[in-house]
Amino acid sequence: MIKFYNNFIKKQIITLWKILQHFFVLINFSKIIKSKKIKIFYAGAISGNYGGSFVKIKRIKEFYPKSYLSFNLVYILSNAIFVIPQSISYLKKIKYQ
């Protein structure tokens, strides 16, 4: 029973995290600001020292800090997809380059 409860809580937290990331995409979608400086949105990916995608994001952030607002580049990892399909549709409409 405890394992089921922990899995339920984990799924709820991930769902809330995805909704928050979608909120950031919608905010950015409503105001398009052209900038020559690279501003990356990591789509909810988390950095850390545990290896794999955590270390990859940590190293990239050293050169390009994350930006939740006014971003002009979206970096989505295949093993850390925290954006919902509607967010991707909005991003395709904007055609980030």
N, C-alpha and C positions, 0 to 999 in steps of 0.2 A: 504494500500500500504506500509506503514511504517513497519507493522508487517511482511509482506512478505520479505521486504528488510532485516530486522533484522534476520529472519530465514535463509535467503540465506547467509548472512555474517557468521552466526554461523556455518552453514554447511561447508562453505569454510575453516574456521579456524580449525574445527575438522578434515577435510580432510588433511590439511597441517600438523597438529599434528601427524596424523597417518602415513603420509609419512616420517616425521622426525623419528618416532619410528622405522619404517622399515629400514631406513638408519642406525640407531644404531645397529640393528640386523645384517645387512649385513656387517658392519664393524667388528663386533665381530665374525661373521661367518668366515671371511677371516683370522683372526688370533686367533687361539685357544691357550690360555695360561693357563696351569694348575696352580692352586693356591689352597692352603689349607685354605686360608682365604675366608670366605663367602662374595661374592660380588653379590648383588641383583640388578636386573634390574626390575623396577616396571611397565614396559610396558606402560608408559605414565600416570599412575595414579597420581593424584595430592593430596597433603596433605593439611589439614586445620583444622578449629575448628567448622565446621558446622554440624558435626555428620556423622554417617554412615561410608562409605568407606574413607572419608577424615580423620577422626580421627584414623581409623585403620592404614592407611598408615603413619600418623604422629607418632603413637606409635611405629610402627615397625622400622621407620627410626632412632629412638633414639638408637636402638641397632644395626641396620644394615643400614648404610648410603647407599643411592642409588649410583649405578655405571652405567654409560652409556657405558663404554668401559671395556673390559676384564671381563665381568660378568660371573658367573658360575651358577647362579640361576635366573629363571624368575618367577616373581610373578604377575599373571594376575587376577584381580578381575572380577567377573561375571557381575558386574554392571558398570564397567569402562574398556571396551575392546577397547584399542586404538592401537591394532596391526592388520594388515591385514592378511588374510589367508596365503599369501605367506611367511610372517614372521614365522608363526606357522609351516609351512612346513619345513623351514630352521632349526628351532629349533628342530624339531623332528629328522632331519638328524643328528644333533650333539648329541642328546640324553643327554641333561643336567641332572645331578643328584644332 
